[in-house]
Amino acid sequence: MPTTDAPRVERARSRRLVSEVSSTFRPADPVARALTAASLSLTVANGMFYAVSALLFTRAMGIPAVTVGIGLTVSGAVGVLTSLGAGYLADRVGALRLLTLCVVAQGLSLASFSVVDGVPAFVAVACLATGARQAGASARSALVARSFTGPSRVEMRARLHVVVNVGIGLGTCVAAAALLVDTAAAYRIAVFAVGCVTTTGALPLVRLARSTEAARRLAEPAASAGQETAGPEMAAQGATDGSGRPTASVPSPDEATQAVSPGRSPFRDPQYLVVVGLTSVFAVHFGLQTVGLPLWIASHTEVPSVMISVLLVLNTVLVALFQVRFARGATTVPSAARTMTRACVVLALACGLYAAAAVGNVALAVTVLLVAALVHAAAELWGEAGSWTLSFDLADERTAGAYQGLSTMGYAVATMIAPLLVTTTVISHGPAGWAMLAGLFVLVGLAFALGARRWAPHPTDRG
């Protein structure tokens, strides 16, 4: 390429980058824009909470660490139940309305941590906060399922995943002020701020509900929304706004008729139950990253503990940069299942690399951990993209809330059991434990490979 073309190529790349960032954080579609703004508020708050919560519970509230763990496990079980129930509720009261209420409830619950003391109050507030968060996750997935069609749904989830990672990173940085002060009062003030920031996430959702007729339909239950028909010119619009970016869809008359018919329960859909089970096992890798890896580095390697933060930041950056791009490779059920197989095999490789970090000097261990983090990030990028397509395309559109509630419940179960599974394998058995997890992920990958040949979208799928 001539050197005179180099500046032009660089300018084109810069324009594409600016356009990509703009379409992720300031999308043109009103539904996408509201979800993005709400997600940013929620995840900044989550990042702050993750950074200070352990010290708040143990130092400011004086609760023993073991008791904190038990309380959070109880709240996790509550989250499993609310995630499923919220899916069914979204089909009846409307996903947008339910999501708004869940965000407000989560914010008020988190703010309550700043004034409560004692184990019973801690467990009660933790159950309320976790229950509201998981219910909101189900409502959010149902809203995306109803608002977008086909590949645009997966791209929307990918862009939201980018926002989540950026928000958590920003929140973690903000919480550094409380960590530097390191007093009970600082932690209580920080968690009150967490509650306030979370509650602001409801504002863009309220504005969306009041903005347009299409948005008001999203706030209605599935059956009543289906009775409102759109004009032919609106129904004919695709899932994008002409520039390839996700755009909310408006049901056509035929689709509206379908929506009135009672949909299938996800518990009577063996295909979907299998997919949820497999993706839930894959989702254990999040606990591997946030619980197992820090403990492994601290107890089985000579690597400085600061590497824990380095690896988490590296993962955040990689996901923010590449999630949307990886999502474009999993747009159909067969391609998504093959993508999940690839993710499982790559994740098993990451397990082997993590185990190898316990051997050799510090420099070698750091290098191996960095390579493992890159491999793990690739597995996450592929896995998230594949699981989103499967959860949307294999669902019955008429009961989207119930299906997405079941999918979210699977992730909630994975979140609840991951710490126990990881500590009883990796931390207790060392390299043999890593081999157990690697073998588990390979088996899940083989199951996805078989599913790629057999699974088919639900016959009511609109995409």
N, C-alpha and C positions, 0 to 999 in steps of 0.2 A: 504493500500500500504506500503511495507517495506520502512523503512527510507533510506536504501541504494539506492533506486530507485529515491529518491527525487532530487539529483543533476542531474541525467540523464534527468528527466522530465523538470527541469528548463533549462537545456542546449537546449533541443528540443524546448521549448517555445521561448527561445532567438533566436534560428536559424530561427524559423518561423516568428518571429517579424522582424528580419533583412531582411529576404526574402521578406516579405510584403512591408516593407518600400522601399527596392531596386526596386521592381517591380512597385511601385507607382511613385517614383521620378526618376528612371533610367530604364524605361522599355526596353526590348530587341527590340521590333518592332520599326522601324524607324519613322513611322507615329505617333505612341503613344509617342515616345521620343520627337519629334519635338513639338507636341501639349503640352506636359508637360512643356518643357522648355519655350515655348512662354507664356503659362498660368501663370507660376511662375513669369516671368517678369511683365506681365500685372497686376497680383494681388498684388504684392509687391508695384507697383506704385499706384494701387487703394487704398491700405491701407494707404499709405502716403497722398494721395489726400483727402480721407475721413477725416483724422485727422486735416488737415490744411485748407481745402477749405472754411469752414464757416468763419473763422477768416480772410482768405485772402480776401474774397469778402466784408466783413463788415468793417474790420479795415484797411487793406492795400489799398483797392480800394474805400472805403468810401461809399458803396452802402447800403441803408437801408435794414434791414432784410426782410421786407415784399416784397420789390422789388426783392430781391434775390429769394424768394420763387416763385414769379410770373415768373421770368426769367427761373428758373429751371423747372417749370411746362410747359412752352413753349418748352423748350429743350426736355422735356420728350415726348411731343406730336410729335416732330420731330423724336425722337427715335422710336416711334411706327410705323411711316411711313417707316423709313429706314429699320427697321427690316423685314418688310414684303417685301419691294422692293428688299432687298438684297437676300432674299430666291429665288426669281425668277431669279435674276441676276446670282446667283451661278450656276443655271442650264444652263446658257448660256456662261459665261466666265470662269467657273471653280471655285470651292469652295476654293481651296488652293490659287489661284492667288488673289481672292477677299479678303480673310482673310488677306493676306500679305499687300495689299493696305490699308485695314481698320486699321490695327495696326499702320502703318506709319502715316496715317492721324490723328488717335487718338493721337499719341505721339506729333505730330507737333501742334495740337490744344491745348493740355494741356500745352505745353511749352509756347504757346502764352499768356496764362493767366499772365505770369510773366512780360509782358510789356504793356498790355492793361489797359485802364482806361475808366470810363464812362459806363453808362447803356447800350447804343446800342452795344458797343464793347463787353461787358460782355455777353449779350444775344446772339450775333452772334457767339462768340467763344464757348459758352455753347452748342448751337445748333450743331455746327460742331463736338465738342467732343462727345456729347451724340449720335448724329446720327452715327458717325463712330463706337462707342462702340457697339451700338445695331446691326448695320449692321454686324460687326465682329462676334457677338454672333450667328447670323443666319448662317453666313458662316461656323463657327466652328461646329455648329450642323449638317449642311449639309455634312461637311467633315467627321465627325464621322459616319454619316449614310451611306456614300459611302464606307468608309474604313473598317468598321467592320460589322459583321453579328450577328444576334440573340442575345443571352445573353452577348456576348463579347462587344457589343455596350453599353449596360447598365453598364457593369463593367468599361468600359473606361470612361464613363461619371462620374461614382462614384469616380474613381481615380482622375479625373480632379477636382471634387468637393472638394476632400481632399486637393489637391494642392492649390485651390482657398482659402480655409480657412487658410491654413498655410501661404500663401503669404500675405494675408491681415493682419494677425497677425504680421508678420515680418515688413511689411510696416508701420503699426501703431507704432511699437517700434522705427523704424528709424526716424519717424516724430517727436518723442518726443524731439529731439534736437531743432527743430524749435519752438516748443511750449515752451521750456524752455527759449530760447532767447526772444521770444514774441515781435518781431519787424516787421514792414512792410517789411523791406529788407529780413529778415529771411524767411518770408512766400513766397515772390517772388522767392527767391533762391530755396526754397523747391519745389515749383510747377514747376520750370524749370527742376529740377532734376527728378520730376515725369514724365515730358515729355520725357526726355532722357532715363529713365529706360523703359518706355512704348515702345519707338521706338526699343530698343534692342530686344524686343519680335519678331520682324520680322526676325531676323537673322537665328534662327533655321528653320523657314518656308522657307526662301530662300535656305538654305542648303538642305532641304528636296526636294524642287523642282528640284534641280540639281543632286540629289544623285542616283536615280534609275529610271528605266523605269516605274515601277509601280507608283512611286511618280509623275513622269511627267504626267502620265495618269490622276492622281488626279487633276492636274492643268488645265486639259482640260475641255471644256463643257461636259455635260452629254451625249449628242448624239454622239459627236465625240469620246469620251472615249469608248462608247459602241461598236464602230466599230472595236476597236482593240481587238483581241481575245487572250486569254492566252492559254498556252499549257495545255493538260489534267492533267499533274502532278501538275501544279499550281492550276488549278481549283478544283482539288480534295482535296487540303489542307483545313483543317477546319479553324474555326475562332480563334484558339489559336495556340501557338507556340510549343505545346507538353507538356508544363508545366502548362497549364490552364490559361495562361496570354493572354490578348487580342492581336491579331495579325491582321494586315490589310489584307483584302481579295482582291483577284484578280478575276474579273468576268470570268465566264465560257462562252463558245460560245453561249449557250442558253440564258444566262443572257444578253450577249452583244446584241443579237437580240432583247430582250425585251427592252433594254435601248434605241434602235433606235426608237421604237414606241412612239408616243406622249403619255404622261402621263395625268392623271386626275388633274384638278385644285382642290386644297383643299377647295375652296369656293363652289364646287359642290359635296362635300362629307359631308353630314349631320352628319354622325357618328363622323367624325374628328372635325367638328365645335363644336359639343356638348362637346367632350372631352377637347378641348382647352378652351371653356368657363368655364367648371368645374375646370380644373387645374388652370386657371387664378384666380378664386375666392379663391381657396386654397392658391395661392401664395401671397395673401394679408397678410398672417402671417409674411412675411419678413418685411413689413412696421409696423406691430404690434410690432415686436421685436426691430426695429431700431428707430421708432418714438413714437408709443403709449406707450410702456413700460417705456422708460426714462421719458416721461412727466407724466405718472401715478405715478412713484416712486417719482418724484420731487414735485408733486402737491397734491397727495392724500395719501401719506404714511409718516411715520416718519423715514423711512430708510435713512441712509446717501447716498448721490449721488454717492459715490464711488462704490456702489453695481451695478450701471449700467455697469461699466467696468467689474466687477467681473462676472456678468451674461453673458456678451458678450464673454468674454474669455472662460468661461465654455462651452458655446455653440460651440465655435471654436474647443476646444479640443475634445469634444464628437464627433463632425462631422468628425474630422480628424481621430479619432480612429476607428469609427464604420461604416462609410458610405459604404465602400466596402462590409462589411459583411451583412449589411441590404439590399444592392442591390441584393444579391444572392437569396433573397426570392421573387423577383418579376420578373420572367423570361418569363412569358407568359401573354397574355392579361387578362384572367380571374384572375390569381394570382395578377397581377398589379392592377386591379380594386378593388379587395378585400383589397389589401394593402392600396390603397387610402382611402377606407372606414375606415379602422383601423386608418389611420393617421388623418382623419377628426374628428373622435370621440375622439381620444386622444388630439387633439388640442382644442376641446371644453372643455375637462377637464382642460387643462392648463388655459383657459380663466377663469374658475371658481376659480382656485387657485390664479391667479393674482388678481382677485377681492377680495379674502379673505385676501390678504396682507394688505388691508386698515384697517383691524380690529385687535385690540390687540396691545401689546407692540412691541418695536423694535426687540427684540430677536425672538419673534414669527413670526413677519413679514419677517425677514431675512430668517428664516427656511422655511416658506411657499414659498418665492420667489425662493429659491434654489431648492425646490422640483418641483415648477412650471417650472423652467428652464430645469430640467431633463426631465420632461414630454413633454415640448415644443420641446426639441431636438429630442426625440423619434419620435414625429409627423413629424418633418422635415426630419429625416432620412428615414422614411417609405414613406413620400410624394414625396421626390425627386426620390427615386427608382421607385415607381409606375408610376410617370408622365413620366419619361424617357422611360420606356418600352412602354407605351401607345403612346407616340409621335412618336416613331420609328416603332413599329409593326403595327400600324393602318394607316401608311402613304403609299402612292404609291411610290415604289422605283424609278420609272422612273422620277418623279418630286420631288425628295427628298428635294431639296433646297426650293421649294415653300412650301412644307409641314412644314419643319423646320422653315422657315421664319414666317409662320402663328403661329406656336407654340411659337416662340420667341416674336412675337408681343403680344401674350396673356400675357406673363410675363411683357412686357413693359407697357401694359395697367394697369396691377395690380400695378406695381411700381408707376405709375403716380397717380392712384386714391387712393392708400392705405393711404397716410397721411391724406387726407380729410375724408375718411371713418372712420379711426380710431379716429381722433380728434372729429368728430361729434357724435360718439357713446360713446366710452370709456371716453374721457376727459370731454365731455359735460354732460353725464348722469351717470357716475360712474358705480356702480355694474349693473345697468339696461343696460348700454351700453355693458358691458362684456357679459351679458346674450343674448343681440341681436346678437353679434358676434358668441357666442357659438351656438345659434340656427341656424345661417346661415351655420356654418361649419357642423352641424349635417345634415341639409337638403342636402348639397353637398355630404356628405358621403352616404346618402340614394340613391342619384342619381347614384353614383359609384356602389353601390350594385346592382342596377337594370342593369347597364351596364355590370356587370360581367357575366350576363346570356345572353346578347344580342350581345355584340360587338364581332366582328371577325376580324382577321388580313386581310389586303388588299390581294386580290388574287395574286398580283405580289410580295408579300413579299418573300425575299430570306431566312429569318432566319428560 
